[in-house]
Amino acid sequence: MNPATRDAFWSTLPLGPGVEVLTRDANGLAALAKPAGVRSHPNDDHVDKHALLHAAYRMDGEFYEWTPPGAALPSRLWLLNRLDSATSGVILVAADGALAAAIKELFQRKRVRKIYQALVFGVPPRLVELWRDRLRVEKAGGQVRATAGGGVPAETQATVLRANPRADPPLALLRLEPRTGRSHQLRVQCAERRLPIVGDLTYGDFAANREYFRAGGARRLFLHSLETAFDYEWKGRTHHFSAKAPLPPEFKV
């Protein structure tokens, strides 16, 4: 793909509502900023106006596909990772299928560094903690539910960035760096420590959420994928890729 064609591809993506291109490299790897409430992909092969792209998604190949106006052949964009629809922030995509497979392998080998920030009810007893749990993840009817106890290991480094113990209820902004990638890992680990993420309607404190929303807080899950970084090998060279999605202004302590 020559530079002009490459630029045209990225500038004409059928992006979903509020989705933006954060950064991209010459190999076809890119990071998008996903707003809260936007799905990583539709739940079937149809177009979903609330998904990352306004295009059909192929479950078997894990890519979006669409035909640009005037084009003879369809375009494809591979999805490399997922975020819950309620979570905002960095999500990775690739314009090349072989590159997509290479980056997915890095995820499987835990070579991708991911940093999140979360606004939680409560204040941790220590500024820095290493959380180790075992989670059981169940999927039924298209829904995912994780519970602590048994299952697979889940590990996260948690750091307090700001805290307001005098708020009612107390609030803290946490930096969360997961070392494993389990479904709903951060949400469950926070809840297990009586630090439920603000706005979590599955694992959170429902009464505290209700009062927070009533006081004018944004109606969303306060979990944000802030930064992703890694090195990868491609066509005989080592490349570094990093992307950061600014923290939304509603994450106030």
C-alpha positions as CSV (number, residue, x, y, z in Angstrom):
1,M,0.0,0.0,0.0
2,N,1.6,3.3,-1.1
3,P,1.6,6.3,1.2
4,A,-1.3,8.1,-0.6
5,T,-3.5,4.9,-0.6
6,R,-2.6,4.3,3.0
7,D,-3.5,7.9,4.0
8,A,-6.8,7.6,2.1
9,F,-7.6,4.3,3.9
10,W,-7.2,5.8,7.4
11,S,-8.9,9.1,6.6
12,T,-12.0,7.5,5.2
13,L,-12.6,4.8,7.9
14,P,-16.4,4.5,8.6
15,L,-15.8,5.3,12.3
16,G,-18.5,4.8,14.9
17,P,-19.9,7.6,17.1
18,G,-17.1,9.6,18.7
19,V,-14.4,7.1,17.7
20,E,-11.1,8.8,16.7
21,V,-7.7,7.6,15.3
22,L,-5.1,8.2,18.0
23,T,-2.0,7.1,16.1
24,R,-0.9,4.7,13.4
25,D,2.3,3.4,11.8
26,A,3.5,2.7,8.3
27,N,3.0,-1.1,8.7
28,G,-0.8,-0.7,9.1
29,L,-1.1,-0.9,12.9
30,A,-3.3,1.8,14.6
31,A,-4.9,2.7,17.9
32,L,-8.4,4.1,18.1
33,A,-10.0,6.0,21.0
34,K,-13.3,4.3,21.9
35,P,-15.8,6.3,23.9
36,A,-17.8,4.7,26.7
37,G,-21.0,3.1,25.3
38,V,-19.5,2.1,21.9
39,R,-19.1,-1.7,21.3
40,S,-15.8,-3.1,20.2
41,H,-17.8,-5.0,17.5
42,P,-21.4,-6.0,16.8
43,N,-22.8,-9.1,18.3
44,D,-23.4,-10.6,14.8
45,D,-22.4,-10.0,11.2
46,H,-24.7,-7.0,10.7
47,V,-23.8,-3.3,10.8
48,D,-24.2,-1.8,14.3
49,K,-24.5,2.0,14.6
50,H,-23.1,1.8,18.1
51,A,-20.0,-0.2,17.2
52,L,-16.4,0.8,16.6
53,L,-16.9,1.0,12.9
54,H,-20.1,1.5,10.9
55,A,-19.5,-1.6,8.9
56,A,-20.2,-5.3,8.9
57,Y,-18.1,-7.4,11.3
58,R,-16.9,-10.9,10.4
59,M,-16.8,-13.1,13.5
60,D,-14.9,-15.9,11.9
61,G,-12.0,-13.6,10.8
62,E,-12.4,-11.0,13.5
63,F,-12.4,-8.1,11.1
64,Y,-14.6,-5.3,9.9
65,E,-15.4,-5.2,6.1
66,W,-16.9,-2.5,3.9
67,T,-16.6,-1.3,0.3
68,P,-15.7,2.4,0.0
69,P,-17.6,4.5,-2.6
70,G,-16.2,3.9,-6.0
71,A,-13.9,1.0,-4.9
72,A,-14.0,-2.3,-6.7
73,L,-12.8,-4.4,-3.7
74,P,-13.8,-4.3,-0.1
75,S,-11.6,-2.9,2.7
76,R,-10.9,-4.7,5.9
77,L,-9.8,-3.7,9.4
78,W,-8.8,-6.4,11.9
79,L,-9.7,-6.0,15.6
80,L,-6.7,-6.9,17.9
81,N,-8.3,-6.6,21.3
82,R,-11.6,-5.7,22.9
83,L,-13.0,-3.4,25.6
84,D,-16.3,-3.7,27.3
85,S,-18.8,-1.3,25.7
86,A,-18.9,0.6,29.0
87,T,-15.1,1.1,29.1
88,S,-13.4,3.9,27.1
89,G,-9.9,4.3,25.8
90,V,-7.3,2.7,23.6
91,I,-8.3,-0.2,21.3
92,L,-6.0,-1.6,18.6
93,V,-6.7,-2.4,15.0
94,A,-4.6,-3.4,11.9
95,A,-5.1,-3.1,8.2
96,D,-3.2,-6.2,7.4
97,G,-4.3,-9.8,8.4
98,A,-0.8,-11.2,8.9
99,L,0.2,-8.2,11.0
100,A,-3.0,-8.7,13.1
101,A,-2.0,-12.3,13.7
102,A,1.5,-11.3,14.9
103,I,0.1,-8.7,17.3
104,K,-2.5,-11.1,18.7
105,E,0.3,-13.5,19.5
106,L,2.0,-10.8,21.5
107,F,-1.2,-10.5,23.6
108,Q,-1.3,-14.2,24.1
109,R,2.4,-14.1,25.3
110,K,1.7,-11.2,27.6
111,R,4.1,-8.9,25.8
112,V,1.7,-6.0,25.6
113,R,1.7,-3.4,28.4
114,K,-1.7,-2.0,29.2
115,I,-2.4,0.8,31.7
116,Y,-5.9,1.7,32.9
117,Q,-7.3,4.3,35.2
118,A,-10.4,3.8,37.3
119,L,-12.4,6.0,39.7
120,V,-13.5,3.9,42.7
121,F,-15.6,4.3,45.8
122,G,-13.2,4.0,48.8
123,V,-9.5,4.5,49.3
124,P,-7.0,1.6,49.3
125,P,-5.0,1.1,52.6
126,R,-1.7,1.4,50.7
127,L,-0.5,3.6,47.8
128,V,0.8,0.6,45.8
129,E,-0.5,-2.9,45.9
130,L,-0.1,-6.1,43.9
131,W,-3.5,-7.8,43.6
132,R,-3.5,-11.6,43.1
133,D,-6.7,-13.5,42.7
134,R,-8.2,-16.4,40.9
135,L,-11.2,-15.7,38.6
136,R,-13.9,-18.0,37.2
137,V,-15.3,-16.6,33.9
138,E,-18.6,-17.8,32.5
139,K,-20.1,-17.0,29.2
140,A,-23.8,-17.7,28.5
141,G,-26.3,-16.1,26.1
142,G,-23.7,-13.6,24.9
143,Q,-23.1,-12.4,28.4
144,V,-19.9,-12.6,30.4
145,R,-19.8,-12.9,34.2
146,A,-16.6,-13.3,36.3
147,T,-16.5,-14.3,39.9
148,A,-13.5,-14.5,42.4
149,G,-12.5,-17.9,43.7
150,G,-11.2,-20.9,41.7
151,G,-10.6,-20.6,38.0
152,V,-7.5,-18.9,36.5
153,P,-4.9,-16.5,38.0
154,A,-5.5,-12.8,37.7
155,E,-2.8,-10.3,38.7
156,T,-2.9,-6.4,38.7
157,Q,-0.6,-3.7,39.9
158,A,-2.6,-1.0,41.6
159,T,-1.4,2.5,42.4
160,V,-3.3,5.4,44.1
161,L,-3.0,8.5,42.0
162,R,-5.3,10.8,43.9
163,A,-7.7,10.3,46.8
164,N,-10.4,12.2,48.6
165,P,-11.2,10.3,51.8
166,R,-13.5,13.2,53.0
167,A,-15.9,12.8,50.1
168,D,-19.2,11.1,50.8
169,P,-18.5,8.3,49.9
170,P,-14.7,8.5,49.7
171,L,-13.2,8.4,46.1
172,A,-9.9,7.4,44.7
173,L,-8.4,7.5,41.2
174,L,-6.3,4.3,40.6
175,R,-3.7,3.4,38.0
176,L,-4.3,-0.3,37.2
177,E,-1.7,-2.3,35.2
178,P,-3.1,-5.8,34.6
179,R,-0.5,-8.5,34.1
180,T,-3.1,-11.0,33.0
181,G,-6.0,-10.4,30.6
182,R,-9.1,-12.0,32.1
183,S,-12.6,-10.9,31.2
184,H,-13.9,-8.2,33.6
185,Q,-10.6,-8.7,35.6
186,L,-10.2,-5.1,36.9
187,R,-13.9,-4.7,37.7
188,V,-14.0,-7.9,39.8
189,Q,-10.7,-7.3,41.5
190,C,-11.7,-3.8,42.5
191,A,-15.1,-5.0,43.8
192,E,-13.4,-7.8,45.8
193,R,-11.4,-5.2,47.7
194,R,-14.4,-3.1,48.5
195,L,-13.3,-0.6,46.0
196,P,-16.0,-0.9,43.4
197,I,-15.6,1.1,40.2
198,V,-17.9,4.1,40.0
199,G,-20.8,3.4,37.6
200,D,-20.2,-0.4,37.5
201,L,-23.8,-1.7,37.1
202,T,-22.7,-5.4,37.4
203,Y,-20.1,-5.7,40.2
204,G,-20.4,-2.2,41.8
205,D,-22.1,-0.6,44.7
206,F,-25.6,0.1,43.4
207,A,-26.6,2.5,46.2
208,A,-23.4,4.5,45.9
209,N,-23.8,4.7,42.1
210,R,-27.4,6.0,42.5
211,E,-26.3,8.7,44.8
212,Y,-23.3,9.6,42.6
213,F,-25.5,9.9,39.5
214,R,-28.1,11.9,41.5
215,A,-25.5,14.4,42.5
216,G,-24.6,15.1,38.9
217,G,-21.9,12.6,38.1
218,A,-21.6,11.2,34.6
219,R,-23.7,8.1,33.9
220,R,-20.9,5.8,32.8
221,L,-18.5,3.1,34.0
222,F,-15.4,5.0,35.2
223,L,-12.8,2.6,33.7
224,H,-10.5,3.9,31.0
225,S,-7.9,2.2,28.9
226,L,-5.3,4.9,29.1
227,E,-2.2,3.6,27.4
228,T,-0.9,0.6,25.4
229,A,2.7,-0.1,24.4
230,F,4.8,-2.9,23.0
231,D,7.6,-3.9,20.6
232,Y,6.9,-6.1,17.7
233,E,8.9,-7.8,14.9
234,W,7.7,-7.2,11.3
235,K,9.5,-7.9,8.0
236,G,12.9,-8.4,9.7
237,R,12.8,-5.2,11.9
238,T,11.8,-4.4,15.4
239,H,9.2,-1.7,15.8
240,H,7.9,0.1,18.9
241,F,4.3,1.1,19.1
242,S,2.5,3.1,21.8
243,A,-0.7,5.0,22.1
244,K,-2.4,7.0,24.8
245,A,-6.0,8.1,25.1
246,P,-6.4,11.2,27.4
247,L,-8.4,10.6,30.5
248,P,-11.9,12.0,30.1
249,P,-12.6,15.1,32.2
250,E,-15.4,13.5,34.2
251,F,-12.8,11.4,36.2
252,K,-12.7,13.8,39.1
253,V,-11.7,13.0,42.7
